[in-house]
Amino acid sequence: MEKMTAVWLLPIVACEVAAASGGLLAPHLTNAAGFGVLITSYVLWALSVPLALSILTILLLRLVVHSLPASDMAASGWLALGPIGTGALGLLVLGGDAPHLFASAHLGAVGDVAFGFGVLGGLILWGFGVWWLLLAVLKTAHYLRKGMPFNLGWWGFTFPLAVYTLATLALARITQATFFSVAGGVLATCLAVFWVIVATRTLRGALSGVLFMSPCLALNPAAPDEAASDKPRWPL
């Protein structure tokens, strides 16, 4: 458990990403095809979100019992927002499609329930995400004080915050609440700043060649047989 990080969530979040994408696709299909995509998307959502919440529970226990991960895994603290934000966004998008598509299958009452469940579920997941967002900010501040080396894992700052921002803006659109509109604007601004910083550091590392070094393929200078070898050594 000590080696566990939020990276464990990455294989799981794929299903709910597909579910949210299905919610965006369904309105552009025929009623029959859209209904099939909607049902499939709900199943994909169920395949991902409950399991992700279970892993988040274990992750919280790991954070309580053990120290924070190494500084090179600092960005992984933001990954917890991924399944939460995508889960909320999926419920909101699918709930918006549900009344029309369920009505086309003579299940209008189910569609109304799905819409209400989408709004309530989105709000609950969004509130849960606030806690993990604050925790991610505090952990990042801790890493910055001790030094946080750049690596490609820093892109983990962007995707989780992006889907959480989309969920916030979706809640603003559905509820017409000014609070969510302002919060969505603030999160979108922070996301843009993160993206520019990470993209700039990535470009700088790519041009200097630092990001393309492969330590696992590097020769061990301490090995006597390799040191004495006259075989050509190809630069990485």
Backbone bond lengths (Angstrom), bond angles and torsions (degrees), N, CA, C in turn:
res aa  C-N    CA-C-N  psi(-1)  N-CA   C-N-CA  omega(-1)  CA-C   N-CA-C  phi
1 M - - - 1.455 - - 1.528 111.61 -
2 E 1.337 116.98 -29.55 1.454 120.46 -178.34 1.530 111.53 -61.60
3 K 1.326 117.98 -29.72 1.458 122.39 -178.99 1.524 112.31 -86.35
4 M 1.314 118.44 -4.80 1.456 121.96 -176.40 1.533 111.10 -70.20
5 T 1.327 116.22 140.39 1.460 122.65 172.27 1.523 108.23 -136.09
6 A 1.332 115.62 175.73 1.466 120.21 178.69 1.516 112.51 -69.64
7 V 1.334 117.89 -4.27 1.462 120.84 175.05 1.525 110.44 -60.23
8 W 1.313 117.25 -24.81 1.469 120.91 177.40 1.531 111.79 -57.01
9 L 1.304 116.97 -22.93 1.466 120.71 -177.17 1.525 112.99 -77.38
10 L 1.330 117.45 -19.40 1.465 119.88 -171.70 1.531 113.92 -60.43
11 P 1.345 120.74 -45.24 1.466 118.31 179.21 1.528 113.08 -66.92
12 I 1.327 116.51 -24.48 1.462 120.71 -174.03 1.518 111.64 -82.44
13 V 1.326 117.46 -35.18 1.461 121.05 -173.60 1.530 111.85 -69.25
14 A 1.337 117.25 -15.24 1.468 119.54 -177.44 1.525 112.38 -59.36
15 C 1.326 117.32 -39.14 1.467 120.26 -178.02 1.523 111.72 -64.46
16 E 1.320 117.87 -40.89 1.463 118.24 -179.04 1.523 111.75 -76.22
17 V 1.338 117.39 -25.73 1.463 119.46 171.61 1.526 109.27 -63.35
18 A 1.338 116.26 -43.33 1.462 120.13 176.72 1.521 111.09 -64.00
19 A 1.331 117.34 -36.22 1.460 120.73 179.23 1.523 111.46 -64.76
20 A 1.344 116.40 -45.68 1.462 119.68 178.02 1.528 110.77 -64.15
21 S 1.331 116.69 -37.15 1.459 120.15 177.55 1.527 110.69 -65.51
22 G 1.331 116.25 -36.90 1.456 119.66 176.28 1.512 112.49 -63.17
23 G 1.336 115.86 -36.00 1.454 119.62 176.51 1.516 112.80 -64.96
24 L 1.331 116.67 -31.86 1.463 120.52 176.96 1.524 111.75 -75.98
25 L 1.335 115.85 -29.74 1.466 120.55 -177.65 1.528 113.09 -81.83
26 A 1.322 117.48 -37.68 1.464 122.55 -171.22 1.528 114.40 -53.22
27 P 1.341 121.14 -42.66 1.466 119.76 -177.82 1.523 114.55 -63.77
28 H 1.321 117.82 -17.53 1.459 121.53 -176.89 1.526 112.38 -94.93
29 L 1.344 116.81 3.10 1.456 121.59 179.70 1.526 110.20 -105.66
30 T 1.313 116.26 173.19 1.461 119.89 172.76 1.520 109.12 -64.63
31 N 1.318 116.69 162.08 1.460 119.44 -177.53 1.524 112.10 -58.48
32 A 1.329 116.69 -42.17 1.463 119.80 -178.37 1.530 110.93 -65.88
33 A 1.335 115.91 -46.86 1.464 119.46 -179.94 1.528 110.57 -67.73
34 G 1.329 116.36 -40.65 1.451 119.73 179.40 1.515 112.21 -63.11
35 F 1.336 116.52 -37.76 1.461 120.16 178.49 1.525 110.40 -64.61
36 G 1.332 116.86 -40.82 1.463 120.07 177.54 1.516 111.94 -63.52
37 V 1.332 116.81 -41.53 1.462 120.48 178.32 1.528 110.12 -65.41
38 L 1.331 116.42 -39.00 1.463 120.13 -179.63 1.529 110.99 -62.69
39 I 1.334 116.03 -47.45 1.466 119.78 179.82 1.525 110.49 -61.90
40 T 1.328 116.15 -44.92 1.463 120.33 179.21 1.522 110.98 -61.30
41 S 1.320 116.79 -38.83 1.467 120.87 -178.78 1.525 111.01 -65.95
42 Y 1.319 116.89 -39.97 1.471 118.71 176.73 1.529 110.98 -62.87
43 V 1.341 116.68 -38.97 1.463 119.74 178.37 1.525 110.68 -65.24
44 L 1.339 116.65 -42.35 1.467 120.38 177.80 1.524 110.84 -62.86
45 W 1.326 116.41 -39.37 1.468 120.09 177.09 1.525 109.84 -59.83
46 A 1.341 116.39 -44.17 1.463 120.53 -178.80 1.525 112.07 -68.97
47 L 1.331 117.20 -25.89 1.459 120.48 177.37 1.528 112.10 -70.93
48 S 1.321 116.71 -20.45 1.456 120.00 -171.08 1.523 114.12 -110.79
49 V 1.326 116.81 -54.28 1.467 119.68 -168.07 1.529 113.46 -63.49
50 P 1.333 120.52 -48.77 1.473 118.22 179.43 1.522 112.88 -59.29
51 L 1.344 116.93 -39.76 1.459 119.91 178.68 1.527 110.63 -66.58
52 A 1.329 117.10 -39.88 1.465 120.72 178.02 1.526 110.78 -61.82
53 L 1.321 117.12 -41.44 1.462 120.28 178.23 1.531 110.98 -64.30
54 S 1.331 116.62 -34.88 1.467 119.69 176.68 1.521 110.64 -64.98
55 I 1.322 116.84 -42.71 1.461 120.43 179.28 1.527 110.59 -66.89
56 L 1.328 117.59 -36.65 1.463 120.37 177.02 1.536 110.96 -62.27
57 T 1.321 116.42 -34.35 1.462 119.74 176.93 1.529 110.97 -64.09
58 I 1.335 115.56 -44.44 1.462 119.74 177.71 1.527 110.11 -65.58
59 L 1.331 116.63 -38.97 1.458 120.69 179.60 1.529 111.27 -62.60
60 L 1.321 116.65 -39.54 1.466 119.56 177.77 1.527 110.67 -63.56
61 L 1.337 116.06 -41.52 1.466 119.58 176.58 1.525 110.31 -61.49
62 R 1.319 117.23 -41.17 1.464 120.59 178.82 1.535 111.14 -61.75
63 L 1.333 117.44 -39.23 1.461 121.05 179.49 1.525 111.61 -68.33
64 V 1.329 116.33 -32.61 1.467 119.83 179.54 1.523 110.97 -74.42
65 V 1.319 116.73 -41.04 1.461 121.10 -173.34 1.528 112.09 -82.32
66 H 1.336 116.74 -37.97 1.463 120.89 -175.03 1.527 110.06 -115.49
67 S 1.331 115.50 170.14 1.457 120.51 178.35 1.522 109.85 -76.31
68 L 1.326 115.98 173.53 1.457 120.60 179.94 1.521 110.52 -65.94
69 P 1.338 117.89 155.74 1.468 120.20 175.76 1.525 111.00 -60.95
70 A 1.325 116.48 168.24 1.462 121.60 179.38 1.523 110.22 -61.57
71 S 1.326 115.66 159.94 1.465 120.26 -174.22 1.526 113.05 -63.70
72 D 1.345 117.88 -25.55 1.454 118.79 179.22 1.523 112.14 -73.19
73 M 1.345 117.02 -8.80 1.466 121.89 175.89 1.523 110.67 -108.76
74 A 1.317 117.41 21.74 1.463 121.24 -174.70 1.524 112.25 -59.44
75 A 1.326 117.31 -40.41 1.467 120.36 -176.71 1.524 112.64 -68.05
76 S 1.328 117.65 -17.77 1.465 119.80 -178.44 1.524 111.78 -64.19
77 G 1.334 116.92 -20.11 1.461 119.07 178.46 1.516 113.52 -63.60
78 W 1.328 116.71 -22.52 1.462 120.82 179.58 1.529 112.83 -84.37
79 L 1.329 116.78 -15.01 1.461 119.79 -175.09 1.525 112.70 -65.05
80 A 1.326 116.86 -22.14 1.464 119.28 178.74 1.523 111.81 -61.34
81 L 1.329 116.80 -27.89 1.465 119.95 178.34 1.516 112.52 -69.63
82 G 1.334 117.08 -19.99 1.456 120.54 -176.62 1.517 113.85 -59.46
83 P 1.355 118.53 -62.01 1.463 118.97 -179.88 1.524 113.40 -65.95
84 I 1.332 117.41 -28.75 1.464 119.59 179.13 1.520 110.35 -69.93
85 G 1.336 116.29 -49.37 1.459 119.90 -179.78 1.518 112.45 -66.64
86 T 1.328 116.44 -42.85 1.463 119.67 179.75 1.521 110.78 -67.51
87 G 1.336 116.47 -37.33 1.462 119.50 177.40 1.514 112.15 -63.00
88 A 1.332 116.58 -43.57 1.464 120.09 177.82 1.524 110.86 -65.23
89 L 1.334 115.97 -43.93 1.465 119.42 179.65 1.523 111.06 -62.61
90 G 1.336 117.07 -40.71 1.457 120.25 179.05 1.515 112.66 -61.54
91 L 1.331 116.95 -44.45 1.467 119.96 178.97 1.525 111.33 -63.03
92 L 1.320 117.21 -39.62 1.461 120.78 -178.32 1.526 111.37 -69.21
93 V 1.325 116.63 -42.87 1.465 120.04 -179.37 1.527 110.74 -69.32
94 L 1.325 116.36 -47.00 1.468 119.82 179.36 1.524 110.98 -64.80
95 G 1.328 116.89 -38.12 1.457 119.52 177.86 1.508 112.57 -64.02
96 G 1.341 117.08 -33.02 1.458 120.05 177.11 1.519 112.45 -68.59
97 D 1.340 117.11 -31.46 1.471 121.01 178.53 1.526 112.09 -80.55
98 A 1.329 116.54 -26.13 1.458 121.53 -167.45 1.528 115.20 -59.20
99 P 1.345 121.28 -46.39 1.476 118.93 -175.82 1.517 113.38 -56.65
100 H 1.329 117.46 -44.84 1.456 120.19 -177.72 1.530 111.81 -70.99
101 L 1.320 116.78 -46.50 1.459 119.69 -174.00 1.525 111.98 -73.64
102 F 1.319 118.30 -37.08 1.462 119.55 175.74 1.523 110.69 -68.85
103 A 1.331 116.93 -35.18 1.468 119.57 177.35 1.527 110.79 -63.99
104 S 1.329 116.68 -35.43 1.473 119.46 179.13 1.519 111.54 -66.91
105 A 1.342 117.11 -20.87 1.460 121.78 177.14 1.521 111.05 -101.96
106 H 1.342 116.18 18.69 1.472 122.43 178.84 1.528 112.00 61.72
107 L 1.328 115.40 35.92 1.463 121.65 177.73 1.527 109.09 -130.28
108 G 1.320 115.01 47.85 1.456 119.96 -175.39 1.513 113.72 -58.64
109 A 1.327 117.14 -38.60 1.463 120.25 -179.30 1.528 111.07 -63.69
110 V 1.324 115.97 -37.18 1.466 120.14 178.48 1.531 110.06 -65.18
111 G 1.331 116.68 -37.88 1.453 120.69 179.28 1.518 112.15 -62.66
112 D 1.333 116.77 -40.66 1.468 120.11 178.24 1.527 111.06 -64.61
113 V 1.338 116.00 -40.51 1.466 119.86 177.87 1.530 110.15 -64.62
114 A 1.336 116.54 -41.06 1.466 120.83 -179.14 1.523 110.78 -63.99
115 F 1.324 117.30 -37.09 1.457 120.11 177.89 1.529 110.35 -64.73
116 G 1.341 116.40 -47.05 1.464 119.55 178.53 1.513 112.08 -63.91
117 F 1.328 116.58 -39.31 1.461 120.54 177.92 1.527 110.43 -64.22
118 G 1.329 116.82 -36.21 1.459 120.30 178.58 1.512 111.70 -63.61
119 V 1.342 116.89 -43.09 1.465 119.97 -179.33 1.531 110.53 -68.03
120 L 1.343 116.58 -48.90 1.464 119.79 -178.80 1.530 111.01 -65.59
121 G 1.336 116.47 -43.95 1.456 119.48 179.14 1.518 111.90 -63.91
122 G 1.331 116.42 -39.39 1.455 119.88 177.47 1.516 112.04 -62.84
123 L 1.330 116.48 -41.35 1.469 120.19 178.26 1.522 111.90 -64.83
124 I 1.329 116.01 -41.39 1.471 119.74 -178.62 1.527 110.46 -66.28
125 L 1.333 116.63 -46.14 1.455 119.50 179.13 1.532 111.26 -65.63
126 W 1.340 116.72 -36.30 1.459 119.52 178.88 1.530 110.11 -63.03
127 G 1.332 116.52 -43.48 1.461 119.80 177.83 1.517 111.92 -63.33
128 F 1.326 116.76 -38.41 1.457 120.80 176.77 1.525 109.88 -63.68
129 G 1.329 116.01 -37.08 1.453 120.28 179.53 1.516 113.37 -66.71
130 V 1.331 117.60 -29.43 1.467 120.21 178.19 1.520 110.23 -58.20
131 W 1.326 116.70 -41.57 1.464 120.63 -179.41 1.518 110.59 -62.85
132 W 1.333 117.67 -46.94 1.454 121.22 -179.34 1.523 111.53 -69.36
133 L 1.336 117.39 -30.87 1.464 120.66 176.37 1.522 110.52 -65.18
134 L 1.324 116.91 -46.57 1.463 120.05 178.11 1.525 111.20 -63.20
135 L 1.322 116.90 -39.39 1.463 120.68 178.17 1.531 110.68 -63.99
136 A 1.329 117.09 -40.59 1.461 120.83 178.68 1.526 111.06 -64.20
137 V 1.323 116.73 -40.03 1.469 120.44 178.51 1.524 110.56 -63.68
138 L 1.328 116.92 -44.27 1.469 120.30 179.99 1.528 111.45 -64.66
139 K 1.324 116.87 -41.23 1.463 119.53 179.36 1.521 110.92 -65.82
140 T 1.333 116.81 -39.74 1.465 120.04 179.30 1.525 110.41 -64.59
141 A 1.327 117.20 -40.99 1.471 120.52 177.08 1.525 110.60 -61.13
142 H 1.330 116.19 -38.23 1.474 120.29 178.20 1.530 110.51 -63.99
143 Y 1.336 116.21 -45.03 1.466 119.78 -179.64 1.524 111.16 -65.32
144 L 1.329 117.35 -38.72 1.460 120.35 -178.44 1.524 111.43 -63.42
145 R 1.309 117.19 -35.34 1.463 120.39 179.03 1.527 111.27 -66.94
146 K 1.339 116.15 -31.32 1.463 120.04 -177.27 1.522 113.18 -97.47
147 G 1.329 116.93 -5.40 1.457 120.02 -178.35 1.518 111.01 100.42
148 M 1.324 116.75 123.94 1.458 121.48 -176.06 1.529 108.68 -129.94
149 P 1.329 117.94 97.86 1.463 120.66 -176.77 1.527 111.21 -66.38
150 F 1.317 115.32 144.41 1.464 119.75 -178.94 1.526 110.31 -78.74
151 N 1.330 114.95 139.43 1.462 122.25 169.49 1.517 108.00 -152.72
152 L 1.315 116.88 174.62 1.461 120.18 -177.05 1.524 112.62 -65.16
153 G 1.325 116.80 -16.27 1.456 119.88 175.15 1.518 113.34 -62.89
154 W 1.345 116.88 -16.03 1.463 119.71 178.10 1.522 112.58 -62.68
155 W 1.337 117.85 -18.55 1.471 118.98 175.15 1.530 110.71 -64.57
156 G 1.335 115.93 -13.63 1.457 119.59 174.25 1.517 113.15 -66.72
157 F 1.339 117.08 -12.89 1.459 119.90 174.00 1.533 111.91 -72.65
158 T 1.319 117.57 -23.68 1.468 120.40 -167.49 1.524 113.93 -93.64
159 F 1.333 118.64 -54.48 1.463 119.51 -173.34 1.531 112.98 -60.51
160 P 1.344 119.74 -49.35 1.473 118.54 -179.07 1.529 112.53 -58.99
161 L 1.322 115.96 -43.23 1.464 118.83 179.57 1.523 110.79 -67.21
162 A 1.339 117.20 -32.00 1.465 120.62 -179.87 1.528 111.52 -65.24
163 V 1.337 117.31 -47.14 1.465 119.01 -178.37 1.528 110.66 -69.96
164 Y 1.334 116.75 -33.43 1.462 118.99 176.76 1.526 110.35 -66.93
165 T 1.325 116.76 -36.81 1.463 120.89 175.91 1.523 110.95 -64.70
166 L 1.328 117.34 -42.81 1.466 121.02 178.34 1.531 110.87 -61.97
167 A 1.330 116.29 -40.49 1.464 119.47 177.63 1.525 110.62 -63.82
168 T 1.322 116.99 -39.22 1.469 121.12 178.51 1.521 110.99 -63.20
169 L 1.321 116.41 -44.91 1.466 120.36 179.74 1.528 111.43 -68.11
170 A 1.344 117.04 -33.27 1.466 119.93 175.96 1.523 110.77 -65.96
171 L 1.325 117.40 -39.44 1.463 120.47 175.92 1.524 110.70 -65.12
172 A 1.332 116.63 -37.53 1.465 119.54 177.89 1.525 110.85 -63.22
173 R 1.338 116.29 -39.79 1.463 120.34 -179.01 1.534 111.41 -68.60
174 I 1.322 116.77 -39.39 1.467 120.05 -175.70 1.523 111.43 -79.72
175 T 1.320 116.95 -44.02 1.469 120.03 -175.95 1.517 113.58 -87.35
176 Q 1.342 117.43 -16.64 1.466 121.99 -176.45 1.527 111.72 59.74
177 A 1.324 116.04 28.54 1.461 121.11 -179.29 1.524 109.68 -88.99
178 T 1.327 115.71 129.10 1.463 120.41 179.81 1.526 111.48 -62.45
179 F 1.316 116.41 -34.34 1.460 120.47 -178.36 1.523 111.07 -57.14
180 F 1.326 116.90 -46.65 1.456 119.86 -178.40 1.531 111.32 -69.64
181 S 1.316 117.31 -31.68 1.469 119.76 176.77 1.528 110.39 -64.80
182 V 1.340 116.18 -45.07 1.466 120.06 179.29 1.526 110.29 -66.40
183 A 1.337 116.54 -45.05 1.467 120.02 -179.98 1.524 110.83 -61.99
184 G 1.339 116.52 -39.74 1.458 119.69 178.04 1.515 112.11 -64.09
185 G 1.320 117.30 -39.20 1.459 120.80 177.55 1.518 112.30 -64.50
186 V 1.337 116.31 -41.65 1.467 120.55 179.16 1.527 110.44 -64.82
187 L 1.333 115.85 -44.94 1.462 119.68 -179.61 1.522 111.31 -65.28
188 A 1.338 117.07 -38.48 1.463 120.00 178.58 1.527 111.04 -64.74
189 T 1.328 117.06 -37.01 1.457 120.71 177.45 1.526 111.05 -65.90
190 C 1.328 116.42 -44.92 1.462 120.27 177.50 1.525 110.78 -61.81
191 L 1.327 116.42 -39.67 1.462 120.68 178.79 1.529 110.66 -61.52
192 A 1.335 116.72 -43.99 1.466 120.52 179.79 1.527 110.76 -61.92
193 V 1.335 116.33 -40.90 1.469 120.14 179.00 1.526 110.21 -64.45
194 F 1.330 116.81 -46.35 1.462 120.54 178.04 1.522 110.75 -57.60
195 W 1.338 115.68 -45.61 1.470 119.96 -176.29 1.523 110.48 -62.35
196 V 1.311 117.53 -43.72 1.465 120.64 -179.47 1.530 110.47 -63.38
197 I 1.327 116.89 -43.50 1.469 120.55 -179.32 1.522 110.55 -62.67
198 V 1.336 116.60 -49.19 1.464 120.11 -176.65 1.523 110.72 -67.95
199 A 1.338 117.78 -40.47 1.462 120.41 178.96 1.531 111.01 -63.67
200 T 1.323 116.29 -40.66 1.462 120.08 179.24 1.519 111.07 -64.71
201 R 1.338 116.66 -45.46 1.464 119.84 179.43 1.528 111.09 -65.64
202 T 1.333 116.62 -36.16 1.467 119.95 178.23 1.521 110.97 -65.19
203 L 1.320 116.68 -45.58 1.461 120.75 179.14 1.529 111.06 -62.14
204 R 1.325 115.82 -41.70 1.467 119.73 179.30 1.526 110.88 -63.64
205 G 1.342 115.92 -43.28 1.458 119.69 178.86 1.513 112.70 -67.27
206 A 1.342 116.84 -34.84 1.463 120.10 178.52 1.519 111.30 -67.64
207 L 1.327 116.92 -41.94 1.461 120.70 -179.08 1.523 111.74 -67.74
208 S 1.337 116.26 -34.34 1.465 119.67 179.68 1.522 112.34 -82.49
209 G 1.334 117.13 -15.24 1.459 121.13 -179.74 1.509 114.78 86.68
210 V 1.313 118.03 -0.91 1.464 121.00 -176.81 1.527 111.67 -64.77
211 L 1.318 117.27 -38.26 1.462 120.46 -175.83 1.518 113.20 -71.40
212 F 1.330 117.68 -13.94 1.459 120.17 -174.48 1.523 112.68 -104.02
213 M 1.314 117.63 10.11 1.449 120.55 174.68 1.522 109.59 -74.50
214 S 1.313 116.73 141.74 1.461 121.58 -178.54 1.524 109.12 -121.26
215 P 1.330 117.60 91.76 1.479 119.62 -176.98 1.521 113.01 -58.66
216 C 1.339 117.59 -31.03 1.462 119.56 -177.08 1.527 111.94 -68.29
217 L 1.335 117.56 -19.53 1.461 121.32 179.52 1.520 112.79 -101.79
218 A 1.330 115.55 -6.72 1.467 119.05 -178.15 1.519 110.35 -67.39
219 L 1.325 116.20 143.62 1.462 120.51 178.40 1.519 109.91 -74.01
220 N 1.313 115.97 144.71 1.459 121.55 179.41 1.527 108.84 -85.91
221 P 1.334 118.26 110.85 1.468 119.30 -176.93 1.516 113.43 -66.23
222 A 1.342 116.12 -17.10 1.470 118.58 -177.68 1.517 112.22 -81.79
223 A 1.332 117.01 -12.99 1.463 119.64 -177.31 1.527 109.84 -77.43
224 P 1.347 119.16 119.42 1.459 120.99 -174.82 1.524 113.02 -65.46
225 D 1.353 116.59 -36.98 1.453 118.26 -177.95 1.516 111.53 -67.56
226 E 1.343 117.06 -32.21 1.449 120.50 179.38 1.515 110.57 -78.00
227 A 1.354 115.49 -35.61 1.454 118.58 -179.80 1.518 111.00 -65.50
228 A 1.346 116.16 -34.68 1.447 119.61 -177.95 1.512 112.80 -86.51
229 S 1.321 116.61 -9.71 1.449 119.73 -175.88 1.516 111.18 -69.14
230 D 1.338 116.06 141.33 1.447 119.90 177.16 1.525 112.26 -99.96
231 K 1.338 116.40 14.42 1.454 119.65 177.91 1.512 109.82 -70.85
232 P 1.338 116.83 146.08 1.481 118.61 179.20 1.508 111.14 -65.56
233 R 1.306 117.33 140.75 1.450 123.10 178.66 1.521 108.95 -109.37
234 W 1.279 115.90 116.67 1.450 121.06 -176.03 1.527 109.87 -83.27
235 P 1.303 118.76 132.39 1.475 120.32 177.78 1.500 110.77 -66.86
236 L 1.349 116.90 145.91 1.476 121.70 179.91 1.493 110.31 -81.88
